[in-house]
Amino acid sequence: MNKGLLFVFILLWAAGGVPLSALPRQSVSVETVIAYEMKGAFDYFWEQTNTDPTSLGYGLVRDRYPGSAGIASVAAVGFALSAYPIGVEKGYISHAEGAERTAKTLATLLRMERVNGFFYHFVDMATGRRAWNSEVSSIDTAILMMGVLTAGDYFGGDIQSQADQLYREVNWGWFVDEARTMFHMAYRPEKGFEGHWDFYAEQLMLYVLAAGSPTYPTDDSLYYGFKRRAAAYGKGEPFIHSWFGSLFTHQFSHAWLDFRGYRDRTGVDWFENSVRAARAHYDFAVDMQETYQTLSAVAWGLSACDGPNGYSGLYGAPPSGYDNSAHRVDDTVPPYAAIASILFLPEEAAQAMLNYYSIAPLKGHYGFQDAYNLSKNWYASDVIGIDKGISLLMLANYENDLIYGITMNNEHIQRGLAQLGLTR
């Protein structure tokens, strides 16, 4: 279907002038696109993993493909460990295959170098050793632990015992700056601690994991201590936003933590907060469609991704910073941003997915490429593990709460939520 014509119908629908059911029929269904992206994303984790049984890095997952050969990220491993249960339930792999891959991966993690239970961000796929002089990362370890707990609960038995050991050995309090009552972002042996989680971002899972730890629990002061700045875009509802306004910050923790119906002691509903954030991104894209070639009602969501000049964590939409100047916009759109918002804005996400599916250079063996920019006629050559991961997990939750059905029954997660005062 002609993209321009679809814009007209979407804009009329958004303005209340035409029901969604009246939109012209697409040549493919949304379900077809979801199946395409889920299978492609799963295949990334299944295929771009070290499966050499003699290797010290068995189970480690590439940070990206085809770039950065030989480099794994522990966050990608966390998403992979969550992907294997999805693969079993979808029939991509057998239960035995998933269990074997998971058990050997956890064995690798238990052997790897850690600092008070925390992992280095980037590691050599063959050896599991620190790569690129990367940092010991609090958030990447948290993402890894969410995957570890998910896989442990799903496969049970010895795998659950391995997962529990990894989680119990993380000394969460070691990463806390007691003077500021905040988690640090990173630690480097050569320099010490770096940065603070002082503003809202993707770190909600960090507080839940730490508060729920049976061995090294932290109190709720960390969770209630970071800056919660609320602002709105245009005439939209105000919401607690991240510094750069990147949409992934409103998604990552939601891949495992089902915040629907939960409020904390201050009344914050993080699910509704993400709904408002996604709406702001959608509205911004609609407002910018006359300025840019890519941004529109069917290409929305600005978030950290590859761009024409390399990877950027500055991509985002207003509100950002304290004066809406922290984010960067150059017409680069990553498909994962709208896809992973499907629980928040299902209709808008579906229409974006249909549009992305119609763009041939954006499609690859592992689903959608990382990003594209029509103003510069640029399409990403790589896919990135964490971007594939958030798409896969959120689509699985959209279909049948698959990941939520595992993680939200975990005793540590439930204890962490209760400790933070997050209740239904």
C-alpha positions in Angstrom: 0.0 0.0 0.0 1.1 3.6 -0.7 2.7 5.0 2.4 1.4 8.5 1.8 -2.2 7.2 1.5 -1.8 5.2 4.7 -0.6 8.4 6.4 -3.9 10.1 5.5 -6.0 7.3 6.9 -3.9 7.1 10.1 -4.1 10.8 10.7 -7.9 10.7 10.2 -8.1 7.8 12.6 -5.9 9.6 15.2 -8.1 12.6 14.9 -11.2 10.5 15.5 -12.4 11.0 11.9 -12.4 7.4 10.8 -12.5 4.1 12.8 -9.4 1.8 12.6 -11.6 -0.9 11.1 -12.1 1.4 8.1 -8.4 1.6 7.3 -7.5 0.0 3.9 -6.6 -3.7 4.2 -3.0 -4.5 4.2 -1.4 -7.2 2.0 -0.3 -8.9 5.2 -1.8 -9.1 8.7 -0.3 -7.7 11.8 -0.1 -11.2 13.1 2.2 -12.1 10.1 4.5 -9.2 10.9 4.6 -10.2 14.6 5.5 -13.7 13.7 8.2 -12.5 11.3 9.8 -10.3 14.0 9.5 -12.8 16.8 11.1 -15.7 14.8 13.8 -13.4 13.4 14.6 -12.1 16.9 14.7 -15.5 18.4 16.9 -16.8 15.7 19.4 -14.0 16.5 19.8 -15.4 20.0 19.8 -19.0 18.9 22.3 -18.6 16.1 24.6 -15.7 17.2 25.7 -17.5 20.3 28.9 -19.4 21.1 27.9 -23.1 21.0 31.4 -24.5 21.0 31.2 -27.2 23.8 34.9 -26.8 24.4 34.8 -23.0 24.7 35.0 -21.1 28.0 32.5 -18.7 26.5 29.7 -21.2 25.7 26.3 -19.5 25.7 27.7 -15.9 25.3 25.7 -13.9 22.8 27.0 -11.4 20.3 26.4 -7.8 21.2 25.5 -7.1 17.5 25.7 -8.7 14.1 27.5 -8.6 11.7 29.5 -5.9 13.4 31.8 -6.3 16.5 32.7 -9.9 15.8 33.8 -11.9 18.8 32.2 -9.4 21.4 29.3 -10.4 23.6 27.3 -8.3 26.0 25.9 -9.7 29.2 22.7 -7.8 28.6 22.2 -9.7 25.3 22.8 -12.9 27.3 20.0 -11.9 29.7 17.6 -11.4 26.8 18.7 -14.7 25.3 18.0 -16.6 28.5 14.5 -15.1 28.4 14.2 -15.9 24.7 14.7 -19.7 25.2 11.4 -20.2 27.0 9.7 -18.3 24.3 11.4 -20.5 21.7 10.1 -23.6 23.5 6.5 -22.3 23.8 6.4 -21.1 20.2 7.8 -24.4 19.0 11.0 -23.0 17.5 13.1 -25.4 19.6 12.4 -28.4 21.9 12.3 -28.1 25.7 15.4 -30.3 25.8 17.3 -28.0 23.4 16.3 -25.0 25.5 17.3 -26.6 28.8 20.7 -27.8 27.5 21.6 -24.4 26.1 20.4 -22.7 29.3 22.2 -25.0 31.7 25.5 -24.7 29.9 25.2 -20.9 29.6 24.6 -20.6 33.4 27.6 -22.8 34.0 29.7 -20.4 31.9 28.3 -17.4 33.9 29.2 -19.1 37.2 32.8 -19.5 35.9 33.2 -16.0 34.6 35.0 -13.2 36.3 32.7 -11.1 38.5 33.2 -8.3 41.0 31.0 -8.8 44.0 28.7 -10.8 41.7 28.5 -8.1 39.0 29.5 -8.7 35.5 31.5 -6.7 33.0 29.4 -5.2 30.3 31.3 -6.5 27.2 33.2 -9.7 27.2 35.1 -11.9 24.8 32.8 -14.5 23.3 35.5 -17.1 23.3 36.9 -16.7 26.8 34.3 -14.8 28.8 36.9 -12.2 29.8 36.5 -8.5 29.9 36.6 -6.8 26.5 37.3 -3.3 25.4 38.3 -2.3 29.0 34.5 -2.2 29.6 32.9 -1.3 32.9 31.4 -3.5 35.5 27.8 -2.6 34.9 24.9 -2.4 37.4 22.2 -2.2 34.8 23.6 -4.8 32.4 24.0 -7.2 35.4 20.4 -6.4 36.3 19.2 -7.3 32.8 21.3 -10.5 32.9 19.8 -11.4 36.3 16.2 -10.9 35.0 17.1 -13.4 32.2 18.8 -15.8 34.7 15.7 -15.8 37.0 13.3 -16.2 34.1 15.2 -19.2 32.7 15.6 -20.7 36.1 11.9 -20.6 36.9 10.9 -21.9 33.5 13.3 -24.9 33.3 13.5 -25.7 37.0 15.6 -28.4 38.6 19.4 -27.9 38.5 18.9 -25.0 36.2 16.9 -23.2 38.8 19.6 -23.9 41.4 22.3 -22.4 39.1 20.1 -19.4 38.5 19.5 -18.9 42.2 23.2 -19.1 43.0 24.1 -16.4 40.4 21.4 -14.1 41.8 22.3 -14.7 45.5 25.9 -13.9 44.8 25.2 -10.3 43.6 26.1 -7.9 46.4 23.7 -5.1 45.4 24.8 -2.9 48.3 28.4 -2.8 47.1 27.2 -0.7 44.1 25.4 1.9 46.2 26.8 5.3 46.9 25.8 5.7 50.6 26.5 9.4 50.6 23.9 10.0 47.9 21.7 7.0 48.5 21.9 6.0 44.8 23.2 3.2 42.8 26.3 3.9 40.8 26.1 3.1 37.1 29.5 1.6 36.6 32.8 0.5 38.2 36.2 0.2 36.6 39.1 -1.3 38.6 41.4 1.4 37.2 39.2 4.3 38.2 36.6 3.2 40.7 32.9 4.0 40.6 31.3 6.1 37.8 28.0 7.8 37.4 24.8 7.6 39.4 21.2 6.4 38.7 20.0 9.9 39.7 17.3 10.3 37.1 14.5 8.1 35.9 15.5 5.7 33.2 15.5 1.9 32.5 16.7 1.0 36.0 13.4 0.1 37.8 14.4 -3.6 37.6 17.6 -2.8 39.5 15.6 -1.7 42.6 13.3 -4.7 42.5 16.1 -7.2 42.2 18.1 -5.5 44.9 15.2 -5.2 47.3 14.2 -8.8 46.8 17.7 -10.3 47.3 17.7 -13.0 50.0 21.4 -12.4 50.6 22.3 -8.7 50.0 19.0 -6.8 50.2 18.8 -3.0 49.9 16.1 -0.8 51.3 13.5 1.3 49.5 15.4 4.5 49.9 17.2 3.9 46.6 14.0 3.5 44.7 12.4 6.6 46.2 15.6 8.6 46.0 16.1 9.2 42.3 14.8 12.3 40.5 11.3 11.9 39.2 10.7 14.9 36.9 7.3 15.0 35.3 6.6 16.9 32.1 4.3 16.7 29.1 4.7 16.9 25.3 2.2 19.3 23.7 -1.2 18.8 25.1 -0.5 15.3 26.3 -0.6 14.1 29.9 2.6 14.7 32.0 4.8 11.7 32.8 8.1 10.9 34.5 10.6 11.1 31.7 14.2 10.1 31.2 17.1 12.5 30.6 17.4 11.9 26.8 13.8 11.0 26.2 14.7 7.7 24.7 11.8 5.4 24.5 13.6 2.2 25.5 13.9 3.6 29.0 10.2 3.2 29.4 10.3 -0.4 28.1 13.2 -2.4 29.4 12.1 -3.1 32.9 8.6 -3.8 31.6 9.9 -6.7 29.6 9.9 -8.7 32.8 8.0 -6.7 35.4 4.2 -6.4 34.8 3.4 -3.1 36.4 -0.2 -3.1 35.2 -2.4 -2.3 38.2 0.6 -1.5 40.5 1.2 1.7 42.3 4.0 2.7 44.6 3.6 4.6 47.9 3.7 7.9 46.1 0.9 6.8 43.7 3.1 6.3 40.6 1.8 3.8 38.1 4.7 2.9 35.9 2.6 1.2 33.3 0.5 4.2 32.7 3.7 6.3 32.8 5.0 4.3 29.8 1.7 4.6 28.0 2.0 8.4 28.3 5.6 8.3 27.2 4.8 6.2 24.1 1.9 8.6 23.3 4.3 11.5 23.5 6.6 9.8 21.0 3.8 9.1 18.7 2.4 12.6 18.9 5.9 14.1 18.3 6.4 11.9 15.2 3.1 13.1 13.8 4.0 16.7 14.5 7.4 16.2 12.8 6.2 14.5 9.6 6.3 17.7 7.5 9.9 18.3 8.7 11.3 14.9 8.2 10.9 12.1 5.7 10.9 9.1 8.1 9.0 10.3 11.1 5.2 10.0 10.8 2.2 8.3 12.3 3.5 5.0 11.0 7.2 5.5 11.8 7.5 6.7 15.4 9.5 6.1 18.6 13.0 7.7 19.0 15.4 5.7 21.0 19.1 4.6 21.4 20.2 2.9 18.2 22.5 2.9 15.2 22.4 6.0 13.0 24.0 7.3 9.9 27.0 8.4 12.0 27.2 5.4 14.3 25.5 4.3 17.5 23.9 7.0 19.5 22.3 6.9 23.0 21.1 10.5 22.5 18.2 9.8 20.2 14.9 10.7 21.9 11.9 13.0 21.9 10.7 15.7 24.2 10.3 16.1 27.1 14.0 15.6 27.8 16.5 17.1 30.3 15.2 20.2 32.1 14.6 22.3 29.0 13.9 19.8 26.2 17.4 20.2 24.8 19.0 16.9 25.8 17.6 14.7 23.1 18.8 14.4 19.5 16.6 14.1 16.4 18.0 13.5 12.9 15.1 11.4 11.4 16.6 8.1 12.4 13.9 5.7 13.6 14.5 2.2 15.2 11.6 -0.2 14.5 12.1 -1.8 18.0 10.9 1.4 19.7 7.3 1.2 18.4 7.3 -2.6 18.4 8.2 -2.8 22.0 5.5 -0.3 22.8 2.8 -2.7 21.7 1.5 -3.2 25.2 1.2 0.6 25.7 -0.2 1.7 22.3 -1.3 -1.5 20.5 -3.0 0.1 17.5 -0.3 2.6 16.8 2.4 0.0 17.2 0.6 -2.4 14.8 0.4 0.3 12.1 4.1 1.1 12.5 4.9 -2.6 12.1 2.9 -2.9 8.9 4.7 0.1 7.5 8.2 -1.3 8.5 7.3 -4.6 6.9 6.6 -2.8 3.6 10.2 -1.4 3.4 12.4 -4.0 1.8 15.8 -2.7 2.9 14.6 -2.7 6.5 14.0 -6.5 6.5 16.6 -9.1 7.2 17.3 -12.6 8.4 16.8 -11.6 12.0 13.7 -9.5 11.5 13.9 -5.8 11.1 17.3 -4.1 10.9 18.2 -1.8 13.8 17.1 1.5 12.3 16.7 3.6 9.2 16.7 7.2 8.0 14.8 8.2 4.8 16.2 11.7 4.8 19.7 10.3 4.3 18.6 7.2 2.4 20.3 5.1 5.1 19.5 1.7 6.5 21.3 0.0 9.3 23.5 -2.9 8.3 23.5 -4.4 11.9 21.0 -5.8 14.3 21.7 -5.3 18.0 21.0 -7.9 20.6 19.3 -5.8 23.2 17.0 -4.2 20.6 16.0 -7.6 19.2 15.5 -8.7 22.8 13.1 -6.0 23.9 11.0 -6.5 20.7 10.8 -10.3 21.3 9.9 -10.1 24.9 7.3 -7.4 24.6 5.7 -9.2 21.6 5.5 -12.4 23.7 3.9 -10.5 26.5 1.5 -8.9 24.1 0.4 -12.3 22.7 -0.2 -14.1 26.0 1.8 -12.6 28.9 4.4 -15.4 28.4 7.3 -13.7 30.2 5.1 -12.1 32.8 3.6 -15.5 33.6 7.1 -16.7 34.6 8.7 -13.7 36.3 5.8 -12.3 38.2 5.5 -15.6 40.1 9.1 -15.5 41.2 9.5 -15.2 45.0 12.4 -12.8 44.8 10.6 -10.5 42.4 7.4 -10.5 44.5 9.5 -9.8 47.6 11.3 -6.9 45.9 8.0 -5.3 44.7 6.5 -5.6 48.2 9.7 -4.2 49.8 9.4 -1.1 47.6 5.8 -0.6 48.4 4.6 -1.5 44.8 1.2 -3.0 45.4 -1.9 -3.7 43.3 
